[in-house]
């Protein structure tokens, strides 16, 4: 009697280990992450995370970058493109008035065009995180994104609307959403 009971427990343990192995494999193979907004309290976000605030210095830096001849040529060309400060001395000089040397080295100025208009943005890395500053598509409309660590972002639209977002892992998404069926 005792032997049958132990065999039953052993079979149960083996079954649980197999199911655990399948779960681990499926989570590794079909992991799923989603971005969720965790706060839309603009005043609190701008107070607690001043890095995401759009300052006059941000506006001035973008204006100086837009005055650089290579950036003007990019915008006048009407085609999507990038200018890297480490390749363009004019962009590096304009950004150097506002950013430290390491941040200038990481700076990229980009232009995107579509049927609505154009968007110009600058992206760079600082010690405390990643930054993205955009002007457009409406003239004088600014947007700033600050990401202090992987999986968390702060967004700001003209200091009038802000939100904090975080990336979360969706456990068992492979089972709920049938992700393995697409292969």
C-alpha positions as CSV (number, residue, x, y, z in Angstrom):
1,X,0.0,0.0,0.0
2,X,2.8,2.3,0.9
3,X,4.6,1.6,-2.4
4,X,1.5,2.6,-4.4
5,X,1.2,5.8,-2.5
6,X,4.8,6.7,-3.1
7,X,4.5,5.9,-6.8
8,X,1.5,8.2,-7.0
9,X,3.5,11.0,-5.3
10,X,6.4,10.4,-7.6
11,X,4.2,10.5,-10.7
12,X,2.6,13.7,-9.5
13,X,6.0,15.3,-8.9
14,X,7.2,14.2,-12.3
15,X,4.1,15.7,-13.9
16,X,4.5,19.0,-12.0
17,X,8.2,19.1,-13.1
18,X,7.2,18.5,-16.8
19,X,4.5,21.2,-16.6
20,X,7.0,23.6,-14.9
21,X,9.5,22.9,-17.7
22,X,6.9,23.5,-20.4
23,X,6.0,26.8,-18.7
24,X,9.7,28.0,-18.5
25,X,10.3,27.0,-22.1
26,X,7.2,28.8,-23.3
27,X,7.9,31.9,-21.3
28,X,11.4,32.1,-22.7
29,X,10.2,31.4,-26.3
30,X,7.1,33.5,-26.3
31,X,7.6,36.1,-23.7
32,X,5.3,39.1,-24.0
33,X,5.7,42.6,-22.5
34,X,3.3,45.4,-22.6
35,X,3.5,49.2,-21.9
36,X,1.1,50.5,-19.4
37,X,0.5,54.1,-18.3
38,X,1.0,54.3,-14.5
39,X,0.2,58.0,-14.0
40,X,-1.3,60.9,-15.9
41,X,-0.9,63.4,-13.0
42,X,1.0,66.1,-15.0
43,X,1.8,68.4,-12.0
44,X,3.1,65.6,-9.9
45,X,5.2,64.1,-12.8
46,X,6.8,67.5,-13.6
47,X,7.5,68.2,-10.0
48,X,9.0,64.7,-9.2
49,X,10.9,64.3,-12.5
50,X,12.1,67.8,-13.6
51,X,14.2,66.1,-16.3
52,X,11.1,65.6,-18.4
53,X,10.1,69.3,-18.3
54,X,10.5,71.2,-21.5
55,X,12.7,74.2,-20.6
56,X,13.7,77.3,-22.5
57,X,17.2,75.7,-22.7
58,X,15.6,72.7,-24.6
59,X,13.8,75.0,-27.0
60,X,17.0,77.1,-27.5
61,X,19.1,73.9,-28.2
62,X,16.6,72.6,-30.7
63,X,16.5,76.1,-32.4
64,X,20.3,76.2,-32.6
65,X,20.4,72.7,-34.0
66,X,17.8,73.7,-36.6
67,X,20.0,76.6,-37.6
68,X,23.0,74.3,-38.4
69,X,23.5,74.2,-42.2
70,X,23.5,70.4,-42.5
71,X,20.2,70.1,-40.5
72,X,18.6,72.9,-42.7
73,X,19.7,70.9,-45.8
74,X,18.2,67.8,-44.4
75,X,14.9,69.6,-43.8
76,X,14.9,71.3,-47.1
77,X,15.6,68.0,-48.9
78,X,12.2,66.7,-47.7
79,X,13.5,63.1,-47.1
80,X,13.7,61.3,-43.9
81,X,17.2,61.3,-42.5
82,X,19.6,61.5,-39.5
83,X,22.6,63.7,-38.6
84,X,24.9,62.4,-36.0
85,X,26.8,65.0,-33.9
86,X,29.9,62.8,-33.9
87,X,30.0,63.2,-37.7
88,X,28.9,66.8,-38.0
89,X,31.0,69.5,-36.3
90,X,28.2,72.1,-36.7
91,X,25.7,70.0,-34.8
92,X,28.3,69.1,-32.2
93,X,29.1,72.8,-31.6
94,X,25.5,73.8,-31.3
95,X,24.7,71.0,-28.9
96,X,27.9,71.5,-26.9
97,X,26.5,74.8,-25.5
98,X,23.8,72.8,-23.7
99,X,25.0,69.2,-23.3
100,X,28.2,67.7,-21.8
101,X,30.8,66.1,-24.2
102,X,29.5,62.5,-23.8
103,X,25.9,63.6,-24.5
104,X,27.0,65.5,-27.6
105,X,28.8,62.4,-28.9
106,X,25.5,60.4,-28.6
107,X,23.3,63.2,-30.1
108,X,21.3,62.4,-33.3
109,X,19.1,64.9,-35.0
110,X,16.4,63.3,-37.2
111,X,13.7,64.5,-39.6
112,X,10.6,62.5,-40.6
113,X,8.2,63.6,-43.3
114,X,4.7,62.5,-44.1
115,X,1.6,63.9,-45.7
116,X,0.7,66.0,-42.6
117,X,4.1,67.7,-42.3
118,X,7.5,67.2,-40.8
119,X,8.8,66.3,-37.4
120,X,12.3,67.2,-36.2
121,X,13.7,65.5,-33.1
122,X,16.9,65.2,-31.2
123,X,17.9,62.2,-29.2
124,X,20.8,61.8,-26.8
125,X,22.1,59.9,-23.8
126,X,23.1,61.4,-20.5
127,X,24.3,59.8,-17.3
128,X,20.8,59.7,-15.8
129,X,19.1,58.3,-18.9
130,X,17.9,58.7,-22.5
131,X,16.3,61.9,-23.8
132,X,14.2,62.6,-26.9
133,X,13.1,66.1,-27.8
134,X,10.7,66.8,-30.7
135,X,9.3,69.8,-32.4
136,X,6.3,69.4,-34.7
137,X,4.3,68.6,-36.6
138,X,2.7,71.8,-35.6
139,X,5.1,74.7,-35.3
140,X,6.1,75.5,-31.7
141,X,4.6,72.2,-30.4
142,X,7.2,70.3,-28.3
143,X,7.3,66.8,-26.9
144,X,9.9,65.4,-24.6
145,X,10.5,61.8,-23.5
146,X,12.9,60.9,-20.7
147,X,13.8,57.3,-19.9
148,X,15.8,57.0,-16.7
149,X,16.0,53.2,-16.7
150,X,15.0,50.4,-18.9
151,X,11.2,49.8,-18.8
152,X,10.2,53.2,-17.5
153,X,9.4,56.4,-19.5
154,X,8.2,59.9,-18.8
155,X,6.5,61.8,-21.6
156,X,5.6,65.5,-21.7
157,X,3.6,67.5,-24.3
158,X,4.4,71.2,-24.0
159,X,4.4,71.1,-20.2
160,X,0.6,70.8,-20.4
161,X,0.2,67.1,-20.3
162,X,2.5,64.4,-19.0
163,X,2.4,60.7,-18.3
164,X,4.6,58.0,-16.7
165,X,4.6,54.5,-18.3
166,X,6.2,51.2,-17.4
167,X,6.8,48.0,-19.3
168,X,5.5,44.9,-17.5
169,X,5.8,41.3,-18.4
170,X,2.6,39.5,-19.2
171,X,2.9,36.1,-17.7
172,X,1.1,33.2,-19.5
173,X,0.5,35.5,-22.6
174,X,1.5,32.6,-24.8
175,X,-1.4,30.6,-23.4
176,X,-4.0,33.4,-23.3
177,X,-3.1,34.9,-26.7
178,X,-2.1,31.7,-28.6
179,X,1.3,33.2,-29.6
180,X,2.7,29.9,-30.7
181,X,-0.1,29.5,-33.3
182,X,1.5,32.2,-35.6
183,X,4.4,30.0,-36.5
